[in-house]
Amino acid sequence: MSAADPAACDAAPDAAALAALAERHGTPLYVYDVGRVATRAARLRAAFGGRVSLSYAVKANPHGGVLSGLRGLVETLDVSSLGEFRRAVAAGWQPGEISFTGPGKRPPELSESIGAGLGELVIEHPAEARAADAIARAAGRVQDVLVRITPPAVPRGFGDTMAGRPVPFGIDAEDAVPALREIATLPGLRLTGLHFYSGTQCLSAPAIAANYRIFHDLSAQLCAATGLIPARLVFGAGMGIPYHETDAPLDLPALGAEASADLDRMRGVPQLAGAAVALELGRYLVGPAGWLLTRVIAVKHSRGHRILICDAGLNNHLAAAGRFGMVLHRNYRMSAPLAEGQAEPQDVFGPLCTSLDRLASGVMLPPLEPGGLIAIHMSGAYGLTASPTGFISHPVPGEVVI
């Protein structure tokens, strides 16, 4: 398959290469392929016909090698803590290329990031705006800010949602007009645009496009009510990835065609005509470009089930264990590099002393023996740093960038 083929981009790398990495670095081991990230970014830009820029959400994967590799692939980074801000700067990003989002920013975080020359501060509530205003004025700065708006609804079938209900994120759309007016008067802040984020992990192109239309409409309504002429609109992309064998990948060309037509129509609104639009995304770029490698420690049979006990567990990959926002556990895509034999259903557990440490139930793999290698796909996002690595004090897995 060619590199432009979505299936080629989402498949595991060469099995022998994975096995060599596991042999060299040991397991558990995360492997991240920045070349595949580059391919995914290029396909995304092509689908939208150059109408959008890209902002990477660092929380998806803050590894320094990944952040360095993203230079030239995305225009900006979005961080959610001072720790992520420092990681981004250490990876070669300028503070002015970084935005800072999150509902619980602390005064020291605001002081250091604003003082360092933060590009954009994303305001989540009016009290935060007042605090940032005082800090910016004390630093002799006028800080560019976006105001995060929480829409009142999301389209049917969207996926994991963060709108249409009480949430700690952003300012509710119905309360936004007075908040925007107040923020616009603060002398230490420069209101440059709006930020929208309704949810994530959606695999339906029509639902994502409909969500963007909600963002368009809210932008037009709020600008008409406040007189704001935004320089920048940031849309939480919401694009999902096919974690499970039964998932159909997002139809990116269909999404690009529908969303591009809507973006062109948005340009007909005078106050929005000059606004640059950025898609903020994380897992869609890096999720399929990462794998967790784990070795089988022991094999046992229990009440008719063949059980593989591995050196990686929920302490290394909480999401694969179904403990990171998943209501019902479904197996991540898995493969067994270099293993031979007819695939059969097997249960995969980690090494922890808890029944929660189950990575897969009835996953189809060759009959692995101790020492056998398993690759857990779709692990480039929300893997290691989203997991309780301190639980039972096992060593932290290695990470390599290829």
C-alpha positions in Angstrom: 0.0 0.0 0.0 1.2 3.5 -0.7 1.9 6.0 2.1 -1.2 8.0 1.0 -3.4 5.0 1.7 -5.2 5.6 5.0 -4.9 1.9 5.8 -1.2 2.0 5.3 -0.9 5.0 7.6 -2.8 3.3 10.4 -1.3 -0.1 10.2 1.6 -1.2 12.5 5.1 -0.7 11.2 7.2 -3.6 10.0 6.9 -6.4 12.5 10.7 -7.1 12.4 11.4 -3.4 13.2 9.1 -3.5 16.2 10.6 -6.7 17.4 14.1 -5.2 17.0 13.1 -2.1 19.0 11.7 -4.3 21.8 14.9 -6.3 21.9 17.1 -3.2 22.0 15.1 -1.1 24.5 13.2 -3.7 26.5 9.5 -3.8 27.3 7.0 -2.3 28.1 8.0 0.2 25.3 6.0 3.0 23.6 7.0 3.6 19.9 6.0 6.8 18.2 6.4 7.3 14.4 6.6 11.0 13.6 6.7 10.2 9.9 3.2 8.9 10.1 2.2 12.0 12.0 3.5 14.1 9.1 1.5 12.0 6.6 -1.7 12.4 8.6 -1.2 16.2 8.9 -0.6 16.5 5.1 -3.8 14.5 4.4 -5.8 16.6 6.8 -4.6 19.9 5.2 -5.4 18.5 1.7 -8.9 17.5 2.8 -9.6 21.1 3.9 -8.0 22.6 0.9 -5.7 24.9 2.9 -8.6 26.6 4.6 -7.4 25.9 8.1 -4.3 25.9 10.2 -3.5 23.1 12.7 -3.0 23.4 16.5 -1.7 20.3 18.4 -3.2 19.6 21.9 -0.1 18.7 23.9 -2.1 16.7 26.4 -2.5 14.0 23.8 1.2 13.2 23.9 3.7 15.5 25.5 6.9 13.5 24.7 9.7 15.9 23.8 10.6 14.0 20.6 7.0 14.1 19.4 6.8 17.8 20.2 10.1 18.5 18.3 8.9 16.4 15.4 5.7 18.4 15.1 7.6 21.6 14.2 6.7 22.4 10.6 3.8 20.0 10.7 1.4 22.2 12.8 1.4 26.0 13.3 0.8 26.1 17.0 0.7 24.0 20.2 -2.0 24.2 22.9 -1.0 23.4 26.4 -3.1 22.7 29.5 -0.5 23.3 32.3 2.7 25.1 33.0 4.5 21.7 32.9 3.3 21.3 29.3 4.3 24.8 28.5 7.8 24.2 29.7 8.0 20.9 27.8 7.0 22.7 24.6 9.6 25.4 25.0 12.3 22.8 25.8 11.3 21.1 22.6 12.1 24.2 20.6 8.7 26.0 20.4 8.6 29.7 20.9 6.2 30.9 23.7 4.4 33.0 21.1 3.5 29.8 19.2 1.7 28.4 22.2 -1.8 28.8 23.5 -2.8 27.9 27.1 -6.2 26.2 27.7 -7.7 24.8 30.9 -10.4 25.5 33.5 -8.1 25.6 36.5 -5.0 27.7 35.7 -3.2 28.8 38.8 -1.8 32.3 39.3 1.9 31.1 39.2 1.1 29.4 35.8 -0.5 32.5 34.5 2.4 34.6 35.7 5.2 32.5 34.2 3.5 31.9 30.8 2.3 35.4 30.3 5.7 36.8 31.4 7.5 34.4 29.0 5.5 35.8 26.0 2.6 33.3 25.7 0.9 33.5 22.3 -2.7 33.2 23.4 -4.4 32.7 26.7 -7.7 30.9 26.4 -10.1 32.4 28.9 -12.4 29.9 30.6 -14.4 32.2 32.9 -14.5 35.9 33.7 -12.7 35.6 37.0 -9.7 34.1 35.1 -9.8 37.1 32.7 -9.6 39.5 35.6 -6.7 37.7 37.2 -4.9 37.5 33.8 -5.5 41.2 33.3 -3.8 42.1 36.6 -0.8 39.8 35.9 -0.4 41.1 32.3 -0.5 44.7 33.4 2.0 44.0 36.2 4.3 42.4 33.6 3.9 45.4 31.3 2.2 43.3 28.7 -1.0 43.2 26.8 -1.9 39.6 26.5 -3.8 38.2 23.5 -6.7 36.1 24.6 -9.4 33.9 23.1 -12.6 33.2 25.0 -13.7 29.6 25.1 -17.4 29.3 24.4 -19.4 26.2 25.5 -22.2 25.5 22.9 -25.6 24.6 24.2 -25.9 21.4 22.2 -23.9 18.9 20.1 -25.2 17.0 17.0 -26.7 13.6 17.5 -24.2 10.8 17.4 -21.2 13.1 18.0 -19.3 10.9 20.5 -17.7 12.0 23.8 -19.3 15.4 24.5 -18.3 18.3 26.6 -21.2 20.7 25.8 -25.0 20.9 26.3 -24.7 20.1 30.0 -23.0 21.6 33.1 -19.3 21.5 32.5 -16.2 23.3 34.0 -15.0 24.3 30.5 -15.5 27.7 29.0 -18.3 30.1 29.3 -21.8 28.9 28.4 -23.0 30.3 25.2 -26.1 31.8 26.8 -23.9 33.8 29.2 -21.2 34.8 26.7 -22.4 38.3 25.6 -21.9 40.1 28.9 -18.7 38.1 29.6 -17.2 39.1 26.2 -18.1 42.7 26.8 -16.4 42.8 30.1 -13.3 41.0 28.9 -13.0 43.5 26.0 -12.7 46.3 28.5 -9.8 44.9 30.4 -6.6 46.9 29.5 -4.2 44.1 30.0 -5.9 41.8 27.6 -6.5 42.0 23.9 -9.6 40.0 22.8 -8.6 38.5 19.5 -11.0 35.6 18.9 -13.1 32.7 20.1 -12.4 29.1 21.0 -15.0 26.3 20.7 -14.7 22.7 21.9 -17.7 20.4 22.2 -16.1 17.0 22.4 -13.8 14.4 20.9 -13.5 10.9 19.5 -16.2 11.3 16.8 -16.0 9.0 13.8 -19.0 10.5 11.9 -18.1 13.0 9.3 -21.6 14.5 9.1 -21.7 14.9 12.9 -18.4 16.7 13.0 -19.4 19.0 10.1 -22.6 19.8 11.8 -20.7 20.6 15.0 -18.5 23.0 13.1 -21.7 24.7 11.8 -22.8 25.2 15.4 -19.4 27.0 15.9 -20.0 29.1 12.8 -23.4 30.1 13.9 -22.4 31.0 17.5 -19.5 33.0 16.1 -21.8 35.0 13.9 -24.3 35.6 16.7 -21.8 36.6 19.4 -19.9 38.9 17.0 -23.1 40.6 16.0 -24.2 41.1 19.6 -20.8 42.4 20.8 -19.2 44.1 17.8 -16.2 41.7 18.0 -14.3 41.2 14.8 -12.2 38.1 15.5 -8.7 37.6 14.1 -8.8 33.9 15.0 -11.4 31.2 15.6 -10.2 27.9 17.1 -12.4 24.9 16.6 -11.9 21.8 18.7 -11.6 19.3 15.8 -13.4 16.3 17.5 -11.9 13.8 15.0 -11.8 10.2 16.3 -9.6 7.3 15.5 -10.6 3.6 15.1 -9.4 2.1 18.3 -11.4 -1.1 18.0 -11.7 -3.7 15.2 -15.4 -2.9 14.7 -14.7 0.9 14.3 -14.9 2.3 10.8 -12.3 5.1 10.3 -13.4 8.7 9.8 -14.2 9.5 6.2 -11.7 12.4 6.0 -12.4 13.4 2.4 -16.2 13.6 3.1 -15.6 15.7 6.2 -13.2 18.0 4.3 -15.6 18.5 1.5 -18.6 19.3 3.7 -16.7 21.5 6.2 -14.9 23.4 3.4 -18.2 24.4 1.8 -19.4 25.6 5.2 -16.2 27.6 5.8 -16.6 29.2 2.4 -20.1 30.2 3.3 -18.9 31.6 6.7 -16.7 34.0 4.8 -20.0 35.7 3.7 -20.5 37.0 7.2 -18.7 40.4 7.2 -17.4 40.2 10.8 -16.0 36.7 10.2 -14.6 37.2 6.7 -11.1 37.9 7.8 -10.9 35.4 10.7 -8.2 32.7 10.5 -9.6 29.3 11.4 -7.5 26.7 13.3 -8.5 23.1 14.0 -7.2 22.0 17.4 -6.6 18.3 17.6 -4.4 15.7 19.3 -5.4 12.1 19.1 -6.2 12.2 15.3 -2.6 13.2 14.5 -0.7 11.1 16.9 -2.9 8.2 18.1 -2.5 5.9 15.1 1.3 6.7 15.0 2.0 5.0 18.3 2.2 1.5 19.7 2.8 0.0 23.1 5.0 -3.1 23.0 4.6 -5.6 25.8 5.9 -9.1 26.4 4.1 -12.2 27.7 5.4 -13.1 31.2 3.3 -16.2 31.7 0.5 -18.2 30.2 -2.3 -19.9 32.2 -5.6 -21.5 31.6 -8.6 -20.6 33.7 -12.1 -22.0 33.3 -11.8 -22.4 29.6 -9.9 -19.2 28.9 -6.3 -18.9 27.7 -4.8 -16.0 29.7 -1.7 -14.1 28.7 0.0 -12.2 31.6 2.1 -9.4 30.3 4.6 -6.8 31.6 2.4 -3.9 30.6 -0.9 -3.2 32.3 -3.3 -0.4 33.1 -0.5 1.4 35.0 1.1 1.8 31.5 -2.0 2.2 29.3 -5.1 3.1 31.3 -7.2 3.7 28.1 -6.5 0.3 26.6 -7.7 -1.2 29.9 -11.0 0.6 29.3 -10.6 3.0 32.3 -10.2 6.3 30.5 -13.7 7.5 29.6 -14.9 4.1 28.2 -18.3 2.9 29.6 -18.0 -0.6 28.2 -14.6 -2.1 27.7 -13.8 -3.0 24.1 -10.4 -4.4 22.9 -7.9 -2.1 21.3 -6.5 -3.3 18.0 -3.6 -5.6 18.8 -1.1 -7.7 16.8 1.7 -10.1 17.6 4.9 -9.2 15.7 6.7 -12.3 14.3 4.3 -14.7 15.9 3.0 -17.6 13.9 0.1 -19.9 14.1 -3.7 -19.8 13.8 -5.2 -16.9 15.7 -7.4 -17.9 18.7 -9.2 -15.9 21.4 -7.1 -15.0 24.4 -7.4 -12.8 27.4 -4.6 -10.3 28.0 -3.8 -9.1 31.6 -1.1 -6.9 33.0 1.1 -7.7 36.0 -0.9 -5.8 38.7 -2.6 -7.2 41.7 -6.1 -6.1 40.7 -8.8 -7.5 38.6 -9.0 -4.2 36.8 -5.7 -4.9 35.1 -7.2 -6.4 31.9 -6.1 -5.2 28.5 -8.2 -7.4 26.3 -10.9 -10.1 26.5 -11.0 -12.8 23.7 -8.7 -10.9 21.4 -7.7 -12.9 18.4 -3.9 -13.6 18.4 -1.6 -16.5 17.6 -1.1 -18.8 20.6 1.7 -16.8 22.3 4.1 -18.2 24.8 6.2 -16.5 27.5 8.5 -14.0 25.8 6.0 -13.4 23.0 5.6 -9.8 21.8 2.2 -8.0 21.6 1.7 -4.6 19.9 -1.2 -2.5 21.2 -2.2 -0.2 18.3 -3.6 3.3 18.4 -1.4 4.1 21.4 0.2 7.4 20.4 -2.3 9.5 22.3 -3.4 9.3 25.9 -1.1 6.5 26.7 1.7 6.8 29.2 1.0 10.2 30.7 -2.7 9.4 31.0 -1.9 6.3 33.1 -1.3 5.7 36.9 2.4 4.8 36.5 3.0 4.9 40.2 0.5 2.1 41.0 2.4 -0.8 42.5 5.7 0.9 41.7 6.6 -0.9 38.5 9.3 0.8 36.3 8.0 3.4 33.9 8.0 2.2 30.3 10.5 3.4 27.8 9.6 5.7 24.9 11.3 5.9 21.5 10.6 8.1 18.5 11.2 6.7 15.0 
